Amino acid sequence: EPAATGTTAPRDSNGNEIPVYSNVDLTALDPGLFYTDERGRIQYADSSVKIYSGVDISVFQGDIDWDAVKDDGIDFVILRVGFRGYTQGSLNEDANFRKNCENALQAGLNVGVYFFSQAITAQEAEEEADYVLSLIKDYDIQYPVAYDWETIDYDNARTDGLDNETITQCAVRFCDKISAAGYTPVIYFNRSLGYFNYDLSLIKDYHFWLAEYKGHPSFIYDYKLWQYSKDGTVNGIDGSVDLNISIQDYSETESVG
């Protein structure tokens, strides 16, 4: 449960009271030091904090010139490895995952992956983790393996009405399995999911990947990755693409593959 504080509870931009956890690290980054450079990429105005530039990619981006992506200053890519359907709940591989992974690695990019989850039980989340591990085992995955559970706002979904305890336990089970296999798990969420669905005190040992589309993040807790735009442009990719930064060089950490 969120810890009680003697001060006024912080509120988000909609005026909602943010849960306060005494045991979850706050971000040490100063939102005011982020800035957008002439190419539309986020930078940080403190040279002691190194920023790595990245994109996340699925089959929807089509064919990609990965050498051009690398030459455009991109350090890492997080590829959709697969997804669970939101109606029937089947597990599916992203149609371009293998091609993207092989070509991105060949171009010299650091590669991570994400799985779009629609798990409704912790057992299903573990099944998703096993599925991901089977798909990435032959590749040199240096960057994190991300758990991306989302609510479906545009249709009826099997996850509708899932309680927060189950949402949190699904993430725990997925990340535990990924971590045990020697990879770095991260949990992807927007501010609403992070503040009001996940019990952050139960997932605090895993890194957070924040989705917040603006020039200065407002999320108060520690995050290692930030998806700051969904309509970025990068050479070698047709159309718009999600832009990210990493505040950690995951390529320097121990990995398997």
Salt bridges, closest charged atoms under 4 A:
GLU17 OE1 - ARG11 NH2 3.47
ASP63 OD1 - LYS99 NZ 2.55
ASP72 OD1 - ARG39 NH1 3.04
ASP72 OD2 - ARG41 NH2 2.78
GLU93 OE2 - ARG98 NE 2.64
ASP94 OD2 - ARG80 NE 2.72
GLU124 OE1 - ARG84 NE 3.90
GLU124 OE1 - ARG158 NH1 2.92
GLU126 OE1 - ARG173 NH1 2.96
GLU126 OE2 - LYS177 NZ 3.39
GLU127 OE1 - ARG84 NH2 3.10
GLU128 OE2 - ARG84 NE 2.61
ASP130 OD1 - LYS177 NZ 3.31
ASP138 OD2 - LYS137 NZ 3.88
ASP205 OD1 - LYS204 NZ 3.49
GLU212 OE2 - ARG191 NE 3.45
GLU212 OE2 - LYS214 NZ 3.47
ASP222 OD2 - LYS224 NZ 2.96
